[in-house]
Amino acid sequence: MAPSASRSGSGPGSDSGSGPHATDTTDAYHEPSPSLAERARLVGTALLAGAGVGVGGVGGGTLVADVATAADAVFLVGTVAFGFGLLGWAGSALAGPGLEAMQAHLETAGGWTEADSRRAMARIGGFGAGLMLTAVLLGTAFGYT
């Protein structure tokens, strides 16, 4: 009877070699962490876009109701967008490594990465913050008494 091969080490029965179930991830590509300026640009451009849409939303809402009601409606939409972005960002940070590992294990090329998901959620959150900021400023300046 031949002795059984050890499962530890780098022998022929180990799991650290090449093959369909290899655990070596040294060749996996990970994007470098963006700088503070890049992060500020990402959220800032979304905030400015949200502010522009907020001005249009409050302006268009005044055609139907008064400025205070229009500002309240835009603020409400902004809080939903901001909350979705915040929750999505946290979910991406929490579940991202597991989803990336699942894609690697199933050998699917979905192209989804944790960094891309967090970036998208930061944009959505910045857009919502722009809506909220604009609604508060316009509502305070023109509508609330």
Salt bridges, closest charged atoms under 4 A:
ASP15 OD1 - ARG7 NH2 3.36
GLU31 OE1 - ARG119 NH2 2.97
GLU114 OE2 - ARG118 NE 3.43
ASP116 OD1 - ARG119 NH1 2.61
